[in-house]
Amino acid sequence: MRPDPGVTLSRDRGRRRIGGPLARWLAQQCPDGRVLAVDNDARYLDESGEPPLEWCEADARTLDFADGTFDVIHSRMTFCHLANRDEMISRALRWLRPGGWLALCDPMLMPAASSADPDVRRFFGAMELAWTAQGSDMVEWARALPNRLATAGFADVSVRPQANLLGDSGVYDQLAGANIEQEGAYLVERGLIPADVHERVLALLRGSRLVELRSITMYAWGRKPLSDGDGRR
Ligand SMILES: C[S@@+](CC[C@H](N)C(=O)[O-])C[C@H]1O[C@@H](n2cnc3c(N)ncnc32)[C@H](O)[C@@H]1O
């Protein structure tokens, strides 16, 4: 990221009272630049952005910017929810200045059917159907990220995967527990799973009786070539 003026687009604006920690961090890195943070749901944001940080409540799928507007475009756990995610990678390439970077982070959830526990299989199976119905891809998209970036025309494509365990009492396990509480309420309300399945899954997690690989978080990034030959092997 350049510390000189320019615009950095970050998609980090999360469901926390003090939302957007990454957008705030980016803004600290470039006090003389600008950071534009986008999310279509502002319910959990209780502060307005202060320069160089600007909040924008918008549907990312419909955004457009002039060619070469941004130095860095970053998105965490959001492209997987955008039904037009492939097209968004091409748009991001256009919005970046030559030499600018796109950094994406999305989850690769383990398929529900591979869990050792029947209730967990049912619970995550229902979640998979709900995500697919709303246009999200939490299982296959992230694995394809490096290829998507390279195919779109990015150079210097690289990845850093991080494995996440249920049942190890770590940070991911705690986050997953909170998610499963919320998601279970959603599934039960809509009749997609019985309440006792949700309760048994929560009991398993609270009792640390299930230690299982739940996901791989895929960090992937690539650079917009400076010229036609740049980055070609
Ligand atoms: C898993 S959260 C990640 C939040 C934040 N980026 C972070 O890493 O903490 C996914 C976010 O994507 C946002 N989102 C989903 N669809 C969107 C869309 N079409 N346009 C903009 N934001 C969207 C949701 O409102 C939610 O805040």
The ligand as an SDF file (V2000), in Angstrom:
LIG
                    3D

 27 29  0  0  0  0  0  0  0  0999 V2000
  -18.8290  -12.7680    7.3300 C   0  0  0  0  0  0  0  0  0  0  0  0
  -19.1660  -11.0510    7.3170 S   0  0  0  0  0  0  0  0  0  0  0  0
  -17.5350  -10.3560    7.1910 C   0  0  0  0  0  0  0  0  0  0  0  0
  -17.4820   -8.9520    7.7240 C   0  0  0  0  0  0  0  0  0  0  0  0
  -16.1010   -8.2590    7.6890 C   0  0  0  0  0  0  0  0  0  0  0  0
  -15.6250   -8.1560    6.3160 N   0  0  0  0  0  0  0  0  0  0  0  0
  -15.0950   -8.9880    8.5320 C   0  0  0  0  0  0  0  0  0  0  0  0
  -14.2150   -9.6580    7.9880 O   0  0  0  0  0  0  0  0  0  0  0  0
  -15.1620   -8.9100    9.7560 O   0  0  0  0  0  0  0  0  0  0  0  0
  -19.8150  -10.8360    5.6740 C   0  0  0  0  0  0  0  0  0  0  0  0
  -20.2050   -9.3900    5.4150 C   0  0  0  0  0  0  0  0  0  0  0  0
  -20.5770   -9.2570    4.0530 O   0  0  0  0  0  0  0  0  0  0  0  0
  -21.6090   -8.3110    3.9730 C   0  0  0  0  0  0  0  0  0  0  0  0
  -22.2810   -8.5020    2.6790 N   0  0  0  0  0  0  0  0  0  0  0  0
  -22.9660   -9.5930    2.2510 C   0  0  0  0  0  0  0  0  0  0  0  0
  -23.4490   -9.3920    1.0090 N   0  0  0  0  0  0  0  0  0  0  0  0
  -23.0330   -8.1490    0.6470 C   0  0  0  0  0  0  0  0  0  0  0  0
  -23.2210   -7.3580   -0.5240 C   0  0  0  0  0  0  0  0  0  0  0  0
  -23.9290   -7.8270   -1.5720 N   0  0  0  0  0  0  0  0  0  0  0  0
  -22.6680   -6.1220   -0.5610 N   0  0  0  0  0  0  0  0  0  0  0  0
  -21.9510   -5.6410    0.4910 C   0  0  0  0  0  0  0  0  0  0  0  0
  -21.7490   -6.3430    1.6340 N   0  0  0  0  0  0  0  0  0  0  0  0
  -22.2750   -7.5800    1.7040 C   0  0  0  0  0  0  0  0  0  0  0  0
  -22.4830   -8.6300    5.1790 C   0  0  0  0  0  0  0  0  0  0  0  0
  -23.3240   -7.5610    5.5380 O   0  0  0  0  0  0  0  0  0  0  0  0
  -21.4080   -8.9210    6.2380 C   0  0  0  0  0  0  0  0  0  0  0  0
  -21.0490   -7.7750    6.9840 O   0  0  0  0  0  0  0  0  0  0  0  0
  1  2  1  0
  2  3  1  0
  2 10  1  0
  3  4  1  0
  4  5  1  0
  5  6  1  0
  5  7  1  0
  7  8  2  0
  7  9  1  0
 10 11  1  0
 11 12  1  0
 11 26  1  0
 12 13  1  0
 13 14  1  0
 13 24  1  0
 14 15  1  0
 14 23  1  0
 15 16  2  0
 16 17  1  0
 17 18  1  0
 17 23  2  0
 18 19  1  0
 18 20  2  0
 20 21  1  0
 21 22  2  0
 22 23  1  0
 24 25  1  0
 24 26  1  0
 26 27  1  0
M  CHG  2   2   1   9  -1
M  END
$$$$
